């Protein structure tokens, strides 16, 4: 397991942008598949984006074209750039890590961050 700490959440107007960061304590960060998830009040946690150790990204249909996931191996950090934000993007956002893409996809990763809140409202 690795320790994960998210940052970058906040209040933003519709159409605005935010960049979330997730820093990992692990020295072997580069072998992990990383995922960003979100959970809105009263709803189940959902997978938003993933990025493999080879930096191949994948996105939920609801965020394609608006969100970009990336990772900086030298900084042990994964990012989620969120553009054209909508009120329905409001949620707590979590990053997670696992050596298995399957574990990330089925929302059962080995390591979770504590979450950062994103509110999209005018």
C-alpha positions in Angstrom: 0.0 0.0 0.0 0.9 3.6 -0.5 -0.2 6.8 1.3 -2.1 9.1 -1.0 -3.0 12.8 -0.3 -5.3 14.8 -2.5 -5.5 18.5 -2.9 -6.9 21.2 -5.2 -10.6 21.0 -4.5 -12.8 24.0 -3.9 -15.7 26.1 -5.1 -15.9 27.0 -8.8 -18.5 28.5 -11.0 -20.0 26.4 -13.8 -17.7 26.5 -16.8 -14.7 27.0 -14.6 -11.6 24.8 -14.1 -9.8 23.1 -11.2 -6.8 20.8 -11.1 -6.7 18.1 -8.5 -3.4 16.6 -7.3 -2.7 13.4 -5.6 0.8 12.8 -4.2 2.0 9.3 -3.2 4.4 8.4 -0.6 5.6 5.2 -2.3 9.0 5.0 -4.0 7.5 2.6 -6.5 4.8 4.9 -7.6 5.6 4.3 -11.3 4.3 0.7 -11.2 0.8 1.6 -9.9 -2.3 2.1 -11.8 -3.9 5.3 -10.5 -7.6 6.2 -10.5 -9.7 9.2 -9.7 -13.2 8.6 -8.3 -16.0 10.8 -7.1 -18.9 10.4 -4.8 -21.8 12.9 -4.8 -24.1 13.1 -1.8 -26.5 10.2 -1.7 -24.9 8.5 -4.7 -22.5 5.6 -5.2 -18.8 6.2 -5.7 -18.0 6.2 -9.4 -14.8 5.9 -11.4 -13.9 9.1 -13.3 -10.5 8.4 -14.9 -7.6 6.0 -14.8 -4.0 6.1 -15.9 -1.8 3.1 -16.2 1.9 2.9 -15.4 2.5 3.4 -19.1 0.5 6.6 -18.9 -2.5 5.3 -20.9 -5.6 7.2 -19.8 -9.2 6.2 -19.8 -12.3 8.2 -18.8 -15.9 7.9 -17.9 -18.2 9.0 -20.6 -19.5 11.8 -18.4 -16.2 13.5 -18.3 -14.6 12.7 -21.7 -13.4 15.8 -23.4 -13.5 17.9 -20.2 -11.2 16.1 -17.8 -7.6 15.1 -18.3 -5.7 12.6 -16.1 -1.9 12.7 -16.0 1.0 11.6 -13.9 4.4 12.9 -13.0 6.6 10.0 -12.0 9.4 12.2 -10.8 7.0 13.9 -8.4 5.0 10.8 -7.4 1.9 12.7 -8.3 -1.2 12.2 -10.4 -3.3 15.0 -11.6 -6.9 15.5 -12.7 -7.4 18.6 -14.8 -11.1 19.5 -14.8 -12.4 22.0 -17.4 -15.9 23.1 -18.3 -17.1 22.1 -14.9 -20.9 21.5 -14.5 -23.0 21.5 -11.3 -23.3 17.7 -11.7 -19.5 17.4 -11.2 -20.0 18.4 -7.6 -18.7 15.6 -5.4 -15.9 14.4 -3.1 -13.1 13.3 -5.3 -10.7 10.5 -4.3 -7.6 9.1 -5.8 -6.6 5.5 -5.5 -3.7 3.2 -6.4 -3.3 -0.4 -7.2 -1.0 -2.6 -9.2 -4.0 -4.1 -10.9 -6.1 -2.2 -13.4 -9.0 -4.6 -12.6 -9.0 -3.5 -9.0 -9.2 0.1 -10.0 -12.0 -0.5 -12.4 -14.1 -2.6 -9.9 -13.5 0.2 -7.3 -11.5 -2.0 -5.0 -8.0 -0.6 -5.0 -5.4 -1.3 -2.3 -4.9 2.4 -1.4 -7.3 5.4 -1.1 -6.7 9.0 -0.4 -8.8 11.0 2.0 -10.7 12.9 -0.6 -11.1 16.5 -1.7 -14.3 18.3 -2.1 -15.3 20.0 -5.4 -18.4 22.2 -5.6 -19.6 23.7 -8.9 -22.1 26.4 -8.2 -22.9 30.0 -9.2 
